[in-house]
Amino acid sequence: MKVNFWTDTHAHIHDDEYGRNVDDFISMAYDKNVKRIITIGIDYDDSIKALKTAEQYNNIYAAVGMHPEYADKYTREKYYEQFYKLASNKKVVAVGETGLDFYYEENPDEKYQNILFEDMADIAGSLDKPLVIHSRNAVEKTVKILDKALEKHSSLKGIFHCFDGSISVLDWIKDKNFYISYAGNVTFKSAENLRQALINTPVDKLLIETDSPYLAPVPVRGKKNMPANVSYTGEYVAEFLNMPYNILMEQLENNLQKLMKGGLQ
């Protein structure tokens, strides 16, 4: 598949905390040859906003789900069917972001995070849509839940978003339908662990993202991130892997379309 543009596979543009405009995001992205954006929900109301935004633009898609920091707000009785219905929409291409996060002590108890993650994985598996995985200080427990989900849904797919460089995850994904997405922090001088992981990431399992408004890449590090900046990450990854930009673009598009089963325009 020949393409000549970048896709930001993970951004939060539908409810920008800095009050920036979606139309401006799209215009600035086009200026940097970023022509597709997946905007990600982090709780139920936020997921509704993500979907509504996606429905307004041909080149924007949504993921719907609940971030682990809100796991204590989730109940199966109240939210499972609602998320299932949201995720069934044709403009929703993935479920998440969701997962496990034990970085902050104030995050919800592990039992609540486990219930949320297991249910989001079940929705993704039932609808045959990818799971957008947030895993922080939780690699072994994340994989354990995914292994359990794969027993029920053998074709479950997913993206380890804003990858932290875990070699054990790279080993785990090799024979599974899971992908690794690198954000702008791979360009940071201090991120040698991410670059080492990048070298060891199968190119057919590779994706890139901004996680905007966070983690702006060099040369705009320190600024509020936006989808346009995924071009810097793409260019950096291409040069680091000694690949022409157009070849990397084609590879990333092939990976993304395979993951989404060709559901992206």
C-alpha positions in Angstrom: 0.0 0.0 0.0 1.6 3.2 -1.2 1.1 6.2 1.1 2.9 9.5 1.6 1.6 10.7 4.9 1.8 10.1 8.6 -1.0 8.9 11.0 -1.1 10.0 14.6 -2.4 6.8 16.2 -2.9 8.3 19.7 -3.9 11.8 20.5 -6.4 13.6 22.7 -7.7 16.5 20.6 -11.5 16.3 21.2 -11.3 17.9 24.6 -8.0 19.7 24.6 -7.1 20.9 28.0 -5.5 24.1 26.6 -8.6 25.1 24.7 -7.2 24.6 21.2 -9.4 24.0 18.2 -9.9 20.7 16.3 -9.9 22.5 13.0 -6.6 24.2 13.8 -5.2 20.8 14.8 -6.2 19.3 11.4 -4.9 22.3 9.5 -1.5 22.3 11.2 -1.3 18.5 10.9 -1.8 18.7 7.1 1.0 21.3 6.9 3.3 18.6 8.4 1.8 15.8 6.2 -0.1 14.2 9.0 -3.4 13.3 7.4 -5.1 11.0 9.9 -5.7 11.2 13.6 -7.1 8.7 16.1 -8.4 10.6 19.2 -8.6 8.6 22.4 -11.2 8.6 25.1 -10.2 8.2 28.8 -13.6 7.8 30.5 -17.2 7.4 29.3 -18.1 11.1 28.9 -14.8 11.8 27.3 -15.3 8.8 24.9 -18.6 10.3 23.8 -16.8 13.5 22.9 -14.1 11.5 21.0 -16.7 9.8 19.0 -18.7 13.0 18.2 -15.5 14.6 17.0 -14.6 11.6 14.8 -18.1 11.7 13.3 -17.5 15.3 12.1 -14.3 14.7 10.2 -13.4 12.1 7.5 -9.8 11.8 8.7 -10.4 11.5 12.4 -11.3 8.2 14.1 -12.0 7.5 17.8 -11.1 5.0 20.5 -13.4 4.7 23.4 -12.6 3.4 26.9 -11.6 4.2 30.4 -8.1 5.0 31.7 -7.0 3.0 34.8 -6.8 6.1 36.9 -10.6 6.2 36.8 -11.0 2.5 37.5 -12.8 3.1 40.8 -15.5 4.9 38.9 -16.2 1.9 36.7 -18.9 -0.7 37.5 -19.8 -3.5 35.2 -23.5 -3.0 35.7 -23.4 0.7 34.8 -20.8 0.9 32.0 -20.1 -2.4 30.3 -23.1 -2.2 27.9 -22.6 1.5 27.4 -19.0 1.1 26.3 -20.0 -1.9 24.2 -22.5 0.2 22.3 -20.1 3.1 21.9 -17.4 0.8 20.6 -19.7 -0.7 18.1 -19.9 2.5 16.1 -18.1 2.3 12.7 -16.0 5.5 13.5 -14.6 3.8 16.6 -11.6 1.8 15.6 -10.3 0.7 19.0 -11.2 0.2 22.6 -9.2 2.2 25.2 -7.2 3.7 26.4 -7.2 1.3 29.3 -4.9 -0.9 31.2 -3.0 -0.8 34.5 -1.1 2.0 36.2 0.7 1.5 39.5 3.0 4.5 39.2 1.1 6.8 41.5 0.1 5.6 45.0 -3.2 7.5 44.7 -4.3 5.5 41.7 -7.3 3.1 42.3 -6.7 -0.2 44.0 -5.4 -3.0 41.8 -8.7 -5.0 42.0 -10.6 -2.1 40.4 -8.0 -1.7 37.7 -8.2 -5.4 37.0 -11.9 -5.5 36.6 -11.9 -2.5 34.2 -9.0 -3.8 32.1 -10.6 -7.3 31.8 -13.9 -5.8 30.7 -12.4 -3.5 28.2 -10.4 -6.4 26.8 -13.6 -8.5 26.6 -15.4 -5.7 24.7 -12.4 -5.4 22.3 -12.3 -9.1 21.7 -16.0 -9.4 21.2 -16.1 -6.7 18.6 -12.8 -7.7 17.0 -11.3 -4.3 17.5 -7.9 -3.5 18.9 -7.2 -2.7 22.6 -5.3 0.5 23.3 -3.1 -0.5 26.3 -1.8 1.8 28.9 0.8 0.0 31.1 2.9 1.8 33.7 4.9 0.0 36.3 2.7 -3.0 35.5 4.2 -5.0 32.7 3.9 -8.5 34.2 0.4 -7.9 35.5 -0.7 -6.4 32.2 0.5 -9.4 30.2 -1.1 -11.8 32.7 -4.5 -10.2 32.0 -4.0 -10.2 28.3 -3.0 -13.8 28.4 -6.3 -14.5 30.2 -8.2 -12.5 27.6 -6.6 -14.3 24.8 -7.9 -17.6 26.2 -11.4 -16.3 25.5 -10.7 -14.2 22.4 -7.8 -15.9 20.6 -7.7 -13.2 17.9 -7.6 -10.3 20.3 -5.4 -7.4 19.0 -3.8 -4.5 20.7 -1.4 -1.6 20.8 1.0 -0.9 23.7 0.7 2.8 23.5 3.5 5.2 24.5 5.7 2.2 24.9 8.1 2.1 27.9 10.8 0.0 26.4 10.1 -3.3 28.2 12.0 -6.1 26.5 9.6 -8.7 28.0 6.7 -7.1 26.1 8.7 -7.2 22.9 9.3 -10.9 23.5 5.6 -11.4 24.3 4.2 -9.8 21.2 6.2 -11.8 18.7 3.6 -14.4 17.9 0.5 -12.3 18.8 -1.6 -9.6 17.1 -0.1 -6.8 19.3 1.8 -3.7 18.2 4.2 -1.3 19.8 3.6 2.5 19.5 6.4 5.0 20.1 5.7 8.5 21.2 7.8 11.7 21.1 9.9 10.6 24.1 11.8 8.2 21.9 13.6 11.4 20.5 14.7 12.5 24.0 18.5 12.4 24.6 17.9 10.5 27.9 15.7 7.8 26.2 18.4 5.3 25.3 16.2 2.4 26.6 13.5 3.3 24.1 16.0 3.5 21.3 17.3 0.1 22.3 13.7 -1.2 22.3 13.1 0.4 18.9 16.0 -1.5 17.4 14.5 -4.7 18.7 10.9 -4.0 17.6 9.8 -5.9 14.5 9.1 -3.3 11.9 5.8 -5.1 11.1 4.8 -4.4 14.7 5.7 -0.7 14.8 3.4 2.3 15.1 4.0 6.0 16.1 1.9 8.5 18.1 2.0 11.8 19.9 -0.1 11.2 23.0 -0.8 14.9 22.6 -0.9 17.2 24.4 1.9 15.4 26.2 5.5 14.3 25.3 6.2 16.7 22.4 9.2 15.4 20.5 12.5 17.1 19.7 12.7 19.8 18.2 9.5 21.0 20.0 10.1 19.4 23.3 8.7 21.4 26.2 5.8 22.7 24.1 2.2 21.5 24.2 2.1 18.6 21.8 -0.2 18.3 18.8 -0.8 15.7 16.0 1.3 17.7 13.5 4.4 16.8 15.6 4.1 13.0 14.9 6.0 13.9 11.7 9.1 14.7 13.8 8.8 11.3 15.6 8.3 9.6 12.2 11.3 11.3 10.7 13.4 10.5 13.7 12.4 6.8 13.7 13.1 6.6 10.0 16.6 8.0 10.3 17.3 5.9 13.4 16.3 2.8 11.5 18.0 3.9 8.3 14.8 3.8 6.3 13.6 6.4 3.8 10.6 8.4 5.0 8.3 7.0 2.3 9.2 3.4 3.1 8.5 3.9 6.8 5.2 5.6 6.0 4.2 2.6 3.9 5.2 0.2 6.6 3.3 2.0 9.3 0.2 2.3 7.1 0.4 -1.5 6.3 0.7 -2.2 10.0 -2.2 0.1 11.0 -4.5 -1.2 8.3 -3.7 -4.8 9.2 -4.5 -4.0 12.9 -7.7 -2.2 11.9 -8.6 -4.8 9.2 -8.6 -2.1 6.5 -11.2 0.0 8.3 -9.4 3.3 7.9 -9.8 5.6 4.9 
